């Protein structure tokens, strides 16, 4: 029996940011066949906008030989709770050969996922963040009561995941910490039993394209926010000398490039916005704009708002801004598609059958006719 509605539970942040790191999720095996180690790097969001549990399990299964050690390294703000829980269970099934490693941050659903590992190592300068589940919904009062009940159940799932890692933890204290959105240092996580060891500090970019999202949490540590600010300053490029101007490109050739690429990618409706946005300045700018336009198109299709792609491309928005705009549109319209308890309808629904209304005149005439027939039959 299918549940009354699908429920996705997210971080308590609005909008998603694109990761700066090109290869933010990788799975590989290192070493010789007899001494290989399977390494999984989850450096980004978990769920729809990032790595899904389905992809994670498929990639792990493809490399897992059943005996090699597995290291799952996390630097993630979290994401979809149920994808995080599925990753948690996938790691738990590996048993003692699985180590979860927090390289910088395992927040929200990522903290649930990493706790599935038999052994959890948190770097000295890393953090674990735990908080209540959150979602968005639309509907009448009864619909919202069902969502609230589902969130209560989701909280119990979170508590069970943490207690599976730390069975001796005081449950009342754990619930207090979760409710308060608690950021745990490596040593605090070990003290609670959610981690087994404090590892060496790593030089990891704290933001990984997620700085704007980290800032939206209610209790983000000031030290982490300061680190984000410093990283932005360090990342500014230093220009030692003026760079020679790029050779002037042929506008006609660039326009043809945009047209052919859009038609091939099935985004012909974005040709005009791209011509306007790029101003046909250079091939590099055109190629970057094409890649961005395809990403924007895919995000709009995933959000079931494909008509917004033209507007976003024309405005020159990046993927992070597009995700935030789509999120706002979904919430503002009240059509939050992640929660929908309506059964799909046919394109041509059957017409409702109306009950036939009683006709007093015909009923009385039929009764008089029956009485008249009876009277005739009764005559001698």
C-alpha positions in Angstrom: 0.0 0.0 0.0 1.4 3.4 -1.0 1.7 6.1 1.7 -0.8 8.9 1.7 1.9 11.4 0.4 5.6 11.4 -0.3 7.5 13.5 2.2 10.9 15.0 1.7 12.6 16.6 4.7 15.3 19.2 4.2 17.8 21.3 6.0 16.3 24.4 7.7 17.6 26.7 4.9 16.0 28.2 1.9 17.7 28.0 -1.5 20.5 25.8 -2.7 24.0 26.9 -3.7 26.1 25.4 -6.5 29.3 23.8 -5.4 32.5 25.4 -6.6 34.5 22.1 -6.6 34.1 20.4 -9.9 34.6 16.9 -8.6 32.8 17.2 -5.3 31.6 13.6 -5.2 34.0 10.8 -6.0 34.2 7.0 -5.4 37.5 5.2 -6.1 39.6 2.3 -5.0 43.3 2.8 -4.2 46.2 0.4 -3.7 46.9 -3.1 -5.0 44.1 -5.7 -5.2 45.2 -7.3 -1.9 45.5 -4.0 0.0 42.9 -1.8 -1.7 40.8 0.8 0.1 37.6 2.1 -1.2 37.3 5.9 -0.6 34.1 7.8 -1.0 34.1 11.6 -0.9 30.7 13.3 -0.2 31.7 16.9 -0.5 28.4 18.6 -1.1 24.6 18.2 -0.6 22.8 15.0 -0.1 19.6 14.4 -2.0 17.9 15.9 -5.1 20.3 18.7 -5.6 23.4 16.7 -5.0 24.2 13.0 -4.5 21.2 10.7 -4.0 21.3 7.6 -2.0 20.5 5.6 -5.1 23.6 6.9 -6.9 25.7 6.4 -3.8 24.7 2.8 -3.3 25.1 2.0 -7.1 28.6 3.4 -7.1 29.6 1.7 -3.9 28.3 -1.6 -5.1 30.2 -1.3 -8.3 33.6 -1.1 -6.4 32.9 -3.1 -3.2 34.5 -6.6 -3.2 33.1 -7.4 0.2 36.4 -7.4 2.0 38.2 -4.1 1.4 38.1 -1.3 3.9 35.7 1.5 3.1 36.3 5.2 4.1 33.4 7.6 3.6 34.7 11.2 3.9 32.1 14.0 4.5 32.1 17.7 4.1 28.4 18.3 3.7 25.7 20.7 4.9 23.2 17.8 4.7 20.1 17.7 2.5 17.2 15.2 2.2 16.8 13.2 5.5 15.7 10.0 3.9 18.6 9.9 1.4 20.9 10.5 4.4 19.2 7.7 6.3 19.6 5.3 3.3 23.3 6.2 3.2 23.5 5.6 6.9 22.1 2.1 6.5 24.3 1.4 3.5 27.4 2.2 5.6 26.1 0.2 8.6 25.7 -2.9 6.4 29.5 -2.8 5.7 30.2 -3.6 9.4 33.5 -3.1 11.0 35.4 -2.4 7.7 33.6 1.0 7.3 35.0 4.2 8.7 33.1 7.5 8.5 35.4 10.6 8.4 34.3 14.2 8.9 36.8 16.3 7.1 35.2 19.7 7.7 31.4 19.5 8.4 28.7 16.9 8.6 25.5 18.8 9.2 21.9 17.7 9.4 21.3 14.7 7.1 25.0 14.3 6.7 25.4 13.8 10.4 22.8 11.1 10.2 24.6 9.4 7.3 28.1 9.4 8.8 26.8 7.9 12.1 26.0 4.7 10.1 29.7 3.9 9.9 31.2 1.5 12.4 34.0 3.9 13.3 33.6 7.7 13.0 36.6 10.0 13.0 36.1 13.8 13.2 39.0 16.0 12.3 40.3 18.3 15.0 39.0 21.3 13.2 35.8 19.8 11.9 32.2 19.9 13.2 29.1 17.8 13.5 25.7 19.6 13.5 22.4 18.1 14.6 18.9 19.7 14.5 15.2 19.0 14.1 13.8 17.9 10.7 12.1 20.6 8.6 10.0 20.7 5.5 7.4 22.8 3.6 3.9 22.0 2.7 0.6 23.3 1.5 -3.0 22.2 2.0 -5.8 22.5 4.5 -5.6 22.1 8.2 -5.9 18.3 8.1 -3.1 18.1 5.5 -0.8 20.2 7.7 -1.6 18.1 10.8 -0.5 15.0 8.8 2.7 16.8 7.8 3.3 17.7 11.5 2.8 14.1 12.5 5.2 13.0 9.8 7.8 15.5 11.1 7.4 14.0 14.6 8.0 10.5 13.2 11.0 11.8 11.3 12.5 13.2 14.5 12.2 9.7 16.0 14.1 8.3 13.0 16.9 10.8 13.6 17.0 10.0 17.3 17.2 6.3 16.5 20.0 6.8 14.1 22.1 8.7 16.6 21.3 6.2 19.4 22.4 3.4 17.1 25.8 5.0 17.1 25.8 6.1 20.7 23.6 3.7 22.7 24.8 5.0 26.0 23.8 8.6 25.3 21.2 10.2 27.5 18.1 10.4 25.3 16.6 13.5 27.0 19.9 15.3 26.5 20.1 14.1 22.9 16.6 15.5 22.2 17.5 18.8 23.8 20.6 19.1 21.6 18.7 18.2 18.5 16.0 20.7 19.2 18.5 23.5 19.9 20.4 23.0 16.6 23.7 22.1 18.2 27.1 22.4 16.5 29.5 19.9 18.0 33.3 20.1 18.0 35.2 16.9 17.4 35.9 16.4 21.1 32.2 17.1 22.0 31.1 14.5 19.4 33.4 11.9 20.9 32.3 12.8 24.4 28.6 12.1 23.4 29.5 8.9 21.6 28.6 10.2 18.1 32.3 9.9 17.1 35.0 7.5 18.1 38.1 9.5 17.5 39.5 13.0 16.9 41.5 13.0 13.8 44.2 15.3 12.4 43.0 18.7 11.3 42.8 19.1 7.5 43.1 22.2 5.3 39.7 22.1 3.8 37.8 25.1 2.2 35.0 25.6 4.7 32.5 26.8 2.2 32.8 24.5 -0.8 30.2 26.7 -2.5 27.9 26.3 0.5 28.8 29.4 2.5 25.5 31.2 1.8 23.6 28.2 3.1 25.8 27.8 6.2 25.0 31.4 7.1 21.3 30.7 7.1 21.4 28.3 10.0 20.2 29.8 13.2 23.2 29.0 15.4 26.2 28.8 13.0 29.4 29.2 15.1 31.0 32.6 14.6 34.4 30.9 14.1 33.0 29.1 11.1 31.5 32.3 9.7 34.8 34.1 10.2 36.5 31.2 8.3 34.2 31.7 5.4 35.0 35.5 5.3 38.7 34.7 5.4 38.4 32.1 2.7 36.7 34.7 0.5 39.5 37.1 1.0 42.2 34.5 0.3 40.4 33.3 -2.8 40.4 36.7 -4.5 42.8 36.5 -7.5 45.9 38.6 -7.4 46.6 40.4 -10.6 50.3 41.3 -10.9 50.1 42.9 -14.3 47.5 43.8 -16.9 46.5 40.9 -19.1 46.6 41.3 -22.9 43.2 41.7 -24.4 41.7 38.6 -26.0 41.4 38.6 -29.8 38.1 39.9 -31.1 35.7 37.0 -31.9 33.5 36.8 -34.9 29.9 37.6 -33.7 28.3 35.6 -36.6 30.3 32.5 -35.7 29.4 32.8 -32.0 25.8 33.3 -32.8 25.9 30.1 -35.0 27.6 28.3 -32.1 24.9 29.2 -29.7 22.1 28.2 -32.1 23.6 24.8 -32.9 24.5 24.0 -29.3 21.0 25.0 -28.0 19.2 23.0 -30.7 21.4 20.0 -30.0 20.7 20.2 -26.2 17.0 20.7 -26.7 17.0 24.2 -25.3 16.1 26.1 -28.5 13.9 28.5 -26.4 17.1 29.9 -24.8 18.9 31.0 -28.0 17.6 34.6 -27.8 18.3 35.0 -24.1 21.8 33.7 -24.6 22.5 36.0 -27.5 21.5 38.9 -25.3 23.2 37.8 -22.2 26.6 37.0 -23.8 26.6 39.9 -26.2 28.8 37.6 -28.3 31.9 38.9 -26.7 34.1 35.8 -26.8 34.0 32.1 -27.3 34.9 31.4 -23.7 32.0 33.5 -22.5 29.6 31.8 -24.9 30.7 28.3 -23.8 30.4 29.2 -20.1 26.9 30.7 -20.8 25.8 27.6 -22.7 26.9 25.3 -19.8 25.1 27.5 -17.3 22.0 27.7 -19.4 21.8 23.9 -19.7 22.1 23.7 -15.9 19.4 26.3 -15.4 17.1 24.5 -17.8 17.6 21.2 -15.9 16.9 22.8 -12.5 13.7 24.4 -13.8 12.6 21.1 -15.3 13.3 19.3 -12.0 11.2 21.9 -10.2 8.4 21.5 -12.7 8.8 25.2 -13.7 10.4 24.9 -17.2 8.9 28.2 -18.2 11.1 30.1 -15.8 14.3 29.1 -17.6 14.1 31.9 -20.2 13.7 34.5 -17.4 16.6 33.2 -15.4 19.0 32.9 -18.3 18.1 36.4 -19.5 18.8 37.7 -16.0 22.2 36.0 -16.0 21.5 34.1 -12.8 23.9 31.3 -11.7 22.7 27.9 -10.5 22.7 28.9 -6.8 20.5 31.9 -7.4 18.2 29.9 -9.7 17.7 27.2 -7.0 16.8 30.0 -4.4 14.4 31.6 -6.9 12.7 28.2 -7.6 12.4 27.5 -4.0 10.8 30.9 -3.3 8.4 30.3 -6.2 7.3 26.9 -5.0 6.8 28.2 -1.4 5.1 31.4 -2.6 2.7 29.7 -4.9 1.6 27.3 -2.2 2.2 24.5 -4.6 5.1 22.8 -2.8 5.3 19.8 -5.0 7.4 17.8 -2.6 4.3 17.2 -0.5 1.2 16.2 -2.4 -1.5 13.8 -1.1 -3.6 14.0 -4.2 -3.9 10.9 -6.4 -3.0 11.4 -10.1 -6.1 12.1 -12.2 -6.8 11.0 -15.7 -6.7 13.6 -18.4 -10.4 13.0 -19.1 -12.0 12.3 -15.8 -15.2 10.4 -15.9 -18.3 12.5 -15.5 -20.0 12.4 -12.2 -23.2 10.3 -12.1 -26.0 12.3 -10.8 -28.8 10.5 -8.9 -32.1 10.7 -10.7 -34.4 13.2 -8.9 -37.9 11.9 -8.0 -40.8 13.2 -10.1 -43.9 13.4 -7.9 -46.3 13.8 -10.9 -45.2 10.6 -12.6 -45.2 8.7 -9.3 -48.8 9.8 -8.6 -50.0 8.9 -12.1 -48.4 5.5 -11.9 -50.0 4.9 -8.5 -53.5 5.9 -9.8 -53.1 3.6 -12.9 -52.1 0.7 -10.6 -55.2 1.4 -8.4 -57.5 1.6 -11.4 -56.2 -1.7 -12.7 -56.7 -3.3 -9.3 -60.3 -2.1 -9.2 -61.1 -3.5 -12.7 -59.7 -6.9 -11.7 -61.9 -7.0 -8.5 -65.2 -6.6 -10.4 -67.6 -9.7 -10.5 
